[in-house]
Amino acid sequence: MPHPIRPDQRHEAGWRIDASQFERFSAVNDVFNRSWWDPSVRSEKTERFFESYRKPLEEWRKARGFQRKDYALRNAAWHGADIFAEMKEDQDRREGFLDPLSVLRDASDEVEHFDSPEIAASELKQVALVLGADLVGIAETDERWLYSEAYSRELDGAKPNPMDPGLDRVVVIGQAMDPSLIATAPSALAGAATGLGYSQDVIVLLSIAQYIRNLGYSAVPSMNDTALAIPYAIKAGLGEYGRHGLVITPEHGSNVRFGKIFTNMPVDIDHPIRFGVEEMCNLCRACSDGCPSSAIPAGDPNDHLHNVSNIKGISKWSVDGEACFNYWAKINSDCSVCIRVCPYTRDYDRWQNKLWAKVAGSRLRRMALWWDRRQGQGARVSSKAWWSASTETPVTLSPTRGSPDSL
C-alpha cells in the first residue's frame, strides 16, 4: 500500500535539488517549442509531424498501425483539445499547451465558506471525480515548477508567464489513457490514446475550474502550459517518479496524463507517497531497453544535461528529449513504448495485478519483475488485432517490444 514519505522528503517532490545550480525551466526550451524556433531540432520531418494532426492523411505508410484509419482515429481523438488550442491563436494564445485555458464564466461575487480545509478538499475531490477525473490530489503552489517564461509562437520566443501569488493551491487531476490503444505502441493508434487523454483533460479541467469559480474563488486551469505537471503530481500524492521520466501511479501505473488547476480555494494539501517505484526502477530496465530512440537512461539518477530541454540543478532520471522527439518525427506520431513496457502498466481491477503490485512493493520485487517478464506483460499488440477486436476476434500479443514496422 502507498504510504506518505518522510516530512524531510516532501519538499523536493522526489528529486534531489542543488539549490546553487537550480534554474527554473523556460517553456521556450521545451523540445516541442524548440521544434519551431531551433534549427538543431526543426526539420522537414518535425514540420510534417505537426502538419499531420491537421490534415487528413489518405496514405502514409504500409506499416500496420500507421495507415489511413489509424491516423483518422488519432486525429479525431485530438479534435477536442485542438479546438481549444486553436480558439485564440489570433491573440497569440495556444490554450492548454502554451497558455492556460480561459473559456470560463466569471467567478461568483459571494464566497462559499467551509468548516475546515479538510472538508473543502474532500468535497472538491468528490466533485472532481464526478466531473470525470480519474485521479485527484492537491499540492501547494511551488514557484520552482512554474515556467520562468512562456513561449510565444507569434514572437518566436519568450513572453511573460504571470501567476497570481494568491493562488497558493494546485489541484492536480489524472486521466487514465485507453490501455488497448497504448498496447499497440508505437503506432498512430497509440497516439489516439494520447489525444483522447488531452481532449478529456480540457473538459474536466474547465468543469472543475468553473465549479471553484462558482463558489467565489479563483481558478486557472492548465495542461502543458504554465508549469511542470510531473513534480506537482508527485507533490499531490498521485504517484512516484519513474526511470522513464513519468509519474507511476498505484491505480494506473504509467498510463495516465495530468492536468492542474491553480486556485485560492482554502483546501488541505496531500503529500508525496512511496510504494516501491524507485526501488523497482533501480532494478528494472524495461523502458530504457525498449526505448526505440535510446532516450531513457539505463544508469543511476544524476544531474547530467542532455541538452537545454533538461532542467538544471536536479539529480534524477532525465530523458533525452531531442532523441525522443526525433523518433516521434520519424514515425509521424507519438511513441508511448515506455508506457507500454512499464511493468506497472496493467489492469489493477484484476486480483492478479493487485497481488503483483503488493509483491513489487515488497522485498520480493525481483520476483515481481521475473513474474512480469514471465507473463509477457508489455508485449506489443498488433494493430490488426486491435481493429479485429470489433468483430470479436481475440487480440493476440506479439513477442516484440520494439520496431514499429514489425507488425
C-alpha positions as CSV (number, residue, x, y, z in Angstrom):
1,M,0.0,0.0,0.0
2,P,1.2,3.5,-0.7
3,H,2.4,5.4,2.3
4,P,3.4,9.1,2.9
5,I,7.1,9.8,2.7
6,R,9.1,11.4,5.5
7,P,8.5,15.1,6.2
8,D,12.1,16.0,5.2
9,Q,11.5,14.5,1.7
10,R,8.2,16.2,1.0
11,H,9.7,19.5,-0.3
12,E,11.7,18.0,-3.1
13,A,8.9,16.1,-4.9
14,G,11.2,13.0,-5.1
15,W,14.1,14.8,-6.8
16,R,17.4,15.9,-5.3
17,I,17.9,19.6,-6.0
18,D,21.1,21.5,-5.9
19,A,20.0,25.0,-4.9
20,S,23.2,26.6,-6.1
21,Q,22.7,25.2,-9.6
22,F,18.9,25.0,-10.0
23,E,17.2,27.2,-12.5
24,R,13.5,27.4,-13.2
25,F,12.7,26.0,-16.6
26,S,11.7,28.2,-19.6
27,A,9.0,26.9,-21.8
28,V,10.9,28.3,-24.7
29,N,13.3,25.4,-24.2
30,D,10.7,22.7,-24.3
31,V,11.7,20.3,-27.1
32,F,8.3,20.7,-28.8
33,N,8.6,24.5,-28.8
34,R,12.3,24.2,-29.9
35,S,11.0,22.4,-33.0
36,W,9.5,25.7,-34.1
37,W,12.5,28.0,-33.5
38,D,15.6,25.9,-33.0
39,P,17.2,24.7,-36.3
40,S,19.0,21.9,-34.4
41,V,15.6,20.4,-33.8
42,R,13.4,21.7,-36.5
43,S,13.3,19.8,-39.8
44,E,11.1,18.7,-42.6
45,K,10.1,15.7,-40.5
46,T,9.1,17.8,-37.5
47,E,7.0,20.1,-39.7
48,R,5.3,17.1,-41.3
49,F,4.7,15.7,-37.8
50,F,2.7,18.7,-36.7
51,E,1.0,19.1,-40.0
52,S,-0.2,15.5,-39.9
53,Y,-2.5,16.4,-37.0
54,R,-4.4,18.9,-39.0
55,K,-4.6,17.3,-42.4
56,P,-6.4,14.1,-43.2
57,L,-3.9,11.5,-44.4
58,E,-5.1,9.5,-47.3
59,E,-2.0,7.4,-47.3
60,W,1.1,7.4,-45.1
61,R,3.0,4.2,-44.9
62,K,2.4,0.5,-45.4
63,A,3.2,-0.5,-41.9
64,R,0.2,-1.5,-39.8
65,G,-0.8,1.0,-37.2
66,F,0.2,3.8,-39.5
67,Q,-2.4,3.6,-42.1
68,R,-5.3,5.9,-43.0
69,K,-7.8,4.7,-40.5
70,D,-5.2,4.7,-37.7
71,Y,-4.5,8.4,-38.4
72,A,-8.2,9.1,-38.8
73,L,-8.8,7.9,-35.3
74,R,-5.7,9.6,-33.8
75,N,-6.7,13.0,-35.3
76,A,-10.3,12.5,-34.2
77,A,-9.2,11.8,-30.6
78,W,-7.1,15.1,-30.6
79,H,-10.0,17.1,-32.1
80,G,-11.4,18.3,-28.7
81,A,-8.0,19.5,-27.4
82,D,-7.2,21.1,-30.8
83,I,-10.4,23.2,-30.9
84,F,-9.5,24.9,-27.6
85,A,-5.8,25.2,-28.6
86,E,-6.7,27.0,-31.8
87,M,-9.6,29.1,-30.5
88,K,-7.5,32.1,-29.6
89,E,-4.4,31.7,-31.8
90,D,-5.1,35.2,-33.3
91,Q,-4.4,36.5,-29.8
92,D,-1.1,34.7,-29.5
93,R,-2.6,32.1,-27.2
94,R,-2.4,28.3,-27.7
95,E,-4.6,27.3,-24.8
96,G,-3.7,24.2,-22.9
97,F,-0.3,23.9,-24.5
98,L,1.3,27.3,-24.3
99,D,-1.3,29.2,-22.3
100,P,-3.8,28.4,-19.6
101,L,-7.4,27.6,-20.6
102,S,-9.6,30.6,-20.3
103,V,-13.1,29.7,-21.6
104,L,-14.7,30.3,-18.2
105,R,-17.6,32.3,-16.7
106,D,-16.9,35.0,-14.2
107,A,-16.5,34.0,-10.6
108,S,-19.3,34.4,-8.1
109,D,-19.2,37.6,-6.0
110,E,-20.1,35.6,-2.9
111,V,-17.5,33.3,-1.4
112,E,-18.5,29.9,0.0
113,H,-17.0,29.2,3.4
114,F,-16.1,25.8,4.7
115,D,-15.8,24.4,8.2
116,S,-12.3,23.3,7.6
117,P,-9.7,22.9,4.7
118,E,-10.1,19.1,5.1
119,I,-13.8,19.3,4.3
120,A,-13.2,21.7,1.4
121,A,-10.6,19.3,0.0
122,S,-12.8,16.2,0.4
123,E,-15.8,17.9,-1.3
124,L,-13.6,19.2,-4.1
125,K,-12.2,15.8,-4.8
126,Q,-15.6,14.3,-4.8
127,V,-16.7,16.9,-7.4
128,A,-13.6,16.3,-9.5
129,L,-14.2,12.6,-9.7
130,V,-17.9,13.2,-10.6
131,L,-16.8,15.6,-13.4
132,G,-14.6,13.0,-14.9
133,A,-11.2,13.0,-13.3
134,D,-9.7,9.5,-12.7
135,L,-7.3,10.8,-10.0
136,V,-7.2,13.9,-8.0
137,G,-4.7,15.3,-5.4
138,I,-3.8,18.8,-4.0
139,A,-0.5,20.4,-3.6
140,E,0.9,23.8,-2.5
141,T,1.9,26.1,-5.3
142,D,5.7,25.8,-5.7
143,E,7.3,28.6,-7.7
144,R,10.2,26.4,-8.7
145,W,8.0,24.4,-11.0
146,L,6.4,27.4,-12.7
147,Y,7.9,28.2,-16.1
148,S,10.3,31.2,-15.9
149,E,8.9,32.2,-19.3
150,A,6.1,31.2,-21.6
151,Y,6.7,30.6,-25.3
152,S,5.1,32.8,-28.0
153,R,4.8,31.4,-31.5
154,E,3.9,34.9,-32.7
155,L,7.1,36.3,-31.2
156,D,9.0,33.1,-31.9
157,G,10.5,33.5,-28.4
158,A,9.7,34.2,-24.8
159,K,6.8,36.0,-23.3
160,P,5.8,36.6,-19.6
161,N,4.3,33.7,-17.6
162,P,2.3,35.5,-15.0
163,M,0.8,33.8,-11.9
164,D,-1.2,35.4,-9.2
165,P,0.8,34.7,-5.9
166,G,-2.5,34.4,-4.1
167,L,-3.2,31.2,-5.9
168,D,-1.4,29.0,-3.4
169,R,-3.0,25.7,-4.2
170,V,-2.8,23.4,-7.2
171,V,-5.5,20.8,-7.8
172,V,-3.9,18.0,-9.9
173,I,-6.1,15.6,-11.9
174,G,-5.1,12.4,-13.6
175,Q,-6.7,10.9,-16.7
176,A,-6.1,7.3,-17.5
177,M,-5.4,6.6,-21.1
178,D,-7.0,3.7,-23.1
179,P,-4.8,0.7,-22.4
180,S,-5.9,-1.2,-25.5
181,L,-4.6,1.6,-27.7
182,I,-1.4,2.1,-25.7
183,A,-0.7,-1.6,-26.1
184,T,-0.2,-1.1,-29.9
185,A,2.6,1.5,-29.4
186,P,4.4,2.7,-31.3
187,S,1.5,3.4,-33.7
188,A,-0.9,6.2,-34.7
189,L,-3.4,4.2,-32.7
190,A,-1.4,4.7,-29.5
191,G,-1.3,8.4,-30.5
192,A,-5.1,8.3,-30.3
193,A,-4.9,7.4,-26.6
194,T,-2.7,10.4,-26.0
195,G,-5.1,12.7,-27.9
196,L,-8.1,11.4,-26.1
197,G,-6.4,12.0,-22.8
198,Y,-5.8,15.6,-23.7
199,S,-9.3,16.1,-25.1
200,Q,-10.8,14.7,-21.9
201,D,-8.4,16.8,-19.8
202,V,-9.8,20.0,-21.4
203,I,-13.4,19.4,-20.4
204,V,-12.6,18.0,-17.0
205,L,-10.3,20.9,-16.1
206,L,-12.7,23.5,-17.3
207,S,-15.6,21.9,-15.4
208,I,-13.7,21.7,-12.1
209,A,-12.3,25.2,-12.5
210,Q,-15.8,26.6,-13.2
211,Y,-17.1,24.8,-10.1
212,I,-14.4,26.5,-8.0
213,R,-15.3,29.9,-9.6
214,N,-19.0,29.3,-8.9
215,L,-18.0,29.1,-5.2
216,G,-16.4,32.6,-5.4
217,Y,-12.8,31.6,-5.7
218,S,-10.2,32.0,-8.5
219,A,-9.2,29.1,-10.7
220,V,-6.7,28.8,-13.6
221,P,-7.0,25.5,-15.5
222,S,-3.7,24.4,-17.1
223,M,-2.5,21.4,-19.1
224,N,1.1,21.6,-20.6
225,D,1.3,25.3,-20.1
226,T,2.3,27.5,-17.1
227,A,4.1,24.8,-15.0
228,L,5.7,21.4,-15.0
229,A,2.9,18.8,-14.2
230,I,5.1,16.0,-13.0
231,P,6.5,17.5,-9.8
232,Y,3.1,18.8,-8.9
233,A,1.5,15.3,-9.5
234,I,4.2,13.8,-7.2
235,K,3.7,16.5,-4.5
236,A,-0.1,15.9,-4.7
237,G,0.4,12.3,-3.7
238,L,-0.7,10.8,-7.0
239,G,2.4,8.7,-7.7
240,E,6.2,8.3,-7.8
241,Y,8.7,9.4,-10.4
242,G,9.9,6.6,-12.7
243,R,13.0,5.9,-14.8
244,H,11.2,6.9,-18.0
245,G,10.6,10.5,-16.6
246,L,6.9,9.9,-16.0
247,V,4.8,9.5,-12.9
248,I,3.8,5.9,-11.9
249,T,0.5,5.8,-10.1
250,P,-0.8,2.9,-7.9
251,E,-4.1,2.9,-9.8
252,H,-3.0,3.1,-13.5
253,G,0.8,2.7,-13.5
254,S,2.4,4.9,-16.1
255,N,-0.7,5.0,-18.3
256,V,-2.0,8.4,-17.1
257,R,-1.9,12.1,-18.1
258,F,-2.0,15.0,-15.7
259,G,-3.6,18.5,-15.7
260,K,-3.7,21.1,-13.0
261,I,-5.8,24.0,-11.6
262,F,-4.2,26.9,-9.7
263,T,-6.6,28.3,-7.1
264,N,-7.0,30.2,-3.9
265,M,-9.7,27.9,-2.5
266,P,-8.7,27.0,1.1
267,V,-8.2,23.3,0.7
268,D,-6.0,20.9,2.6
269,I,-3.0,19.5,0.8
270,D,-1.8,16.0,0.1
271,H,1.8,14.7,0.4
272,P,4.0,12.5,-1.8
273,I,3.7,8.8,-1.4
274,R,6.1,5.8,-1.7
275,F,5.1,2.4,-2.8
276,G,8.3,0.9,-4.1
277,V,8.6,2.5,-7.6
278,E,12.1,3.9,-7.1
279,E,13.4,0.5,-5.8
280,M,11.8,-1.3,-8.7
281,C,13.1,1.2,-11.3
282,N,16.6,0.6,-9.8
283,L,16.3,-3.0,-10.9
284,C,14.1,-2.7,-14.0
285,R,15.3,-1.5,-17.4
286,A,12.2,-2.3,-19.4
287,C,11.7,1.3,-20.5
288,S,15.4,2.1,-21.3
289,D,15.8,-1.3,-23.0
290,G,12.6,-0.9,-25.0
291,C,13.0,2.8,-26.0
292,P,13.4,2.9,-29.8
293,S,15.4,6.1,-29.6
294,S,17.7,5.2,-26.6
295,A,16.4,8.4,-24.9
296,I,15.9,6.8,-21.5
297,P,18.8,6.4,-19.1
298,A,19.9,3.0,-18.0
299,G,22.1,4.2,-15.1
300,D,21.5,5.8,-11.8
301,P,19.8,9.2,-11.3
302,N,22.3,12.1,-11.9
303,D,22.4,15.8,-12.9
304,H,23.5,15.2,-16.5
305,L,22.1,17.6,-19.1
306,H,21.4,16.0,-22.4
307,N,20.6,19.4,-23.9
308,V,18.7,22.6,-23.0
309,S,15.4,20.8,-22.7
310,N,16.6,19.3,-19.3
311,I,16.2,21.2,-16.0
312,K,19.4,22.4,-14.5
313,G,20.4,21.6,-10.9
314,I,18.4,18.5,-10.4
315,S,19.6,14.9,-9.9
316,K,17.1,12.5,-11.4
317,W,16.5,10.1,-14.3
318,S,16.3,12.6,-17.2
319,V,15.1,11.7,-20.7
320,D,16.9,13.0,-23.8
321,G,14.0,15.0,-25.2
322,E,15.7,15.6,-28.5
323,A,16.3,11.9,-29.2
324,C,12.7,11.1,-28.1
325,F,11.1,13.8,-30.3
326,N,13.3,12.9,-33.3
327,Y,11.8,9.4,-33.2
328,W,8.3,10.8,-33.0
329,A,9.0,12.9,-36.1
330,K,10.4,9.8,-37.8
331,I,7.4,7.7,-37.3
332,N,5.0,10.6,-37.6
333,S,3.2,10.0,-34.3
334,D,4.0,10.0,-30.6
335,C,5.6,6.8,-29.3
336,S,4.4,5.6,-25.8
337,V,6.6,2.4,-25.9
338,C,7.9,3.3,-22.4
339,I,4.4,3.3,-21.1
340,R,3.5,0.1,-22.7
341,V,6.5,-1.9,-21.5
342,C,6.5,-0.5,-17.9
343,P,5.7,-3.3,-15.5
344,Y,3.3,-1.0,-13.6
345,T,1.1,-0.5,-16.7
346,R,-1.6,-3.1,-16.0
347,D,-5.2,-3.5,-15.1
348,Y,-5.5,-3.2,-11.4
349,D,-9.1,-4.3,-11.3
350,R,-7.8,-7.8,-11.7
351,W,-6.8,-9.5,-8.4
352,Q,-3.6,-11.0,-10.1
353,N,-2.4,-7.5,-10.8
354,K,-3.2,-6.3,-7.3
355,L,-1.2,-9.1,-6.0
356,W,1.7,-8.3,-8.3
357,A,1.7,-4.7,-7.0
358,K,2.0,-5.9,-3.4
359,V,4.9,-8.1,-4.3
360,A,6.5,-5.3,-6.4
361,G,6.3,-3.0,-3.3
362,S,8.0,-5.5,-1.1
363,R,11.5,-7.0,-0.7
364,L,10.4,-9.7,-3.2
365,R,10.3,-7.1,-6.0
366,R,12.9,-9.2,-8.0
367,M,10.3,-11.9,-8.1
368,A,7.7,-9.4,-9.3
369,L,10.0,-8.4,-12.1
370,W,10.6,-12.0,-13.1
371,W,6.8,-12.6,-12.9
372,D,6.2,-9.6,-15.2
373,R,8.5,-10.9,-17.8
374,R,7.3,-14.4,-17.5
375,Q,3.8,-13.1,-18.2
376,G,4.9,-11.3,-21.3
377,Q,3.5,-8.1,-19.8
378,G,4.1,-5.1,-22.1
379,A,4.4,-7.1,-25.3
380,R,3.1,-5.2,-28.3
381,V,-0.4,-5.8,-29.6
382,S,-0.9,-6.0,-33.3
383,S,-2.8,-3.0,-34.7
384,K,-4.6,-5.6,-36.9
385,A,-5.7,-7.4,-33.8
386,W,-6.9,-4.1,-32.2
387,W,-9.2,-3.4,-35.2
388,S,-10.2,-7.1,-35.4
389,A,-11.4,-6.8,-31.8
390,S,-14.5,-5.0,-33.1
391,T,-15.6,-8.3,-34.7
392,E,-14.8,-10.3,-31.5
393,T,-11.5,-11.7,-32.9
394,P,-9.3,-12.5,-29.9
395,V,-6.5,-9.9,-29.5
396,T,-3.1,-11.6,-29.7
397,L,0.2,-10.5,-28.3
398,S,3.3,-10.1,-30.4
399,P,6.5,-11.2,-28.7
400,T,8.3,-8.0,-29.9
401,R,8.7,-4.9,-27.7
402,G,10.1,-2.6,-30.3
403,S,10.1,-1.9,-34.0
404,P,7.1,-0.1,-35.5
405,D,7.5,-1.9,-38.7
406,S,7.4,-5.4,-37.3
407,L,3.6,-5.7,-37.3
